Amino acid sequence: MKLTGREYVSLSALRDDGYRFTICCLTLDQLLNRFIISNILNDLKKDINTRKHITTSIIINHNTNDSIKFKKRDKLNIHYQISLINNILNDTLYDAYNKNLELKDFYNTIVDLFETYAYEMDTEIDNIHIDIVEIEIVKGDKNENQVI
């Protein structure tokens, strides 16, 4: 099943300095392209390295009756499409994949995608747009796979 970016998500994380936070009531698209990017830009403004965050849980509300929680032991297979926001000459979509991504690395992987593609595309970090096309959950507790 394909994602639209309009699914509401909750993300809980633990920063490398011990600070815990939970963000909720954002769509998947807003989480990636507003919240995470603003954290990156805030760190850059403070002239510090991008802080690492250990993702402790993610809940995606796929529809009104169905929510999927990624648990700590879950691994994810994710397909992303990456594009530029402001570039009329290049409307190319780039595909990126993660196989067996541990949940704890989700936030940091998104940060790495922004930084890598900004460098590769010779643009600013806030000119990158990331869409999650598909997520396959490889359950850590059970051997059941679920594609959303």
C-alpha positions, 0 to 999 in steps of 0.5 A: 500500500502506498503512503500519501504523506497525509497520514498522521504520525507520532514520533518519540525520540531520545536525543544524544544529550538525554533530552526526550521528546514526542511530536504528534499531530503532524502528517508524515510529510510535515514530520519529514519536511517541516519538523526534522528539517527545522531541527537540522536548520536550528542546529546549523544556526547554532553552529553545532553538528546535527544532533543525533536522536534515537527514535523510540517509537513511531505511530502512523495513523493510516486511516481513522480506524487503523494505526500502526506502531513501529516498536523498538525491535522493528526493522523497516524497509523504506522506499523514498522519493527525493526531489528539489523544491525550487528548481524549475529546470530539474523535476527529477525524482530520485529514489532511495531505499533502506533495507533492514533499518532499525527503528532507532535509526529512523530520525538520523537516517532522514537527517542523513538523506537531507544532508546527502542529497543537499550536497549531491544536488548542490543546494541548500538543505531546506530545498530538499523534499522527501516523500516516503513511498512505501514502508515495510515493517519487519516485526522484531517480536514476531516474524510477520511483515506488513507493507503500508 
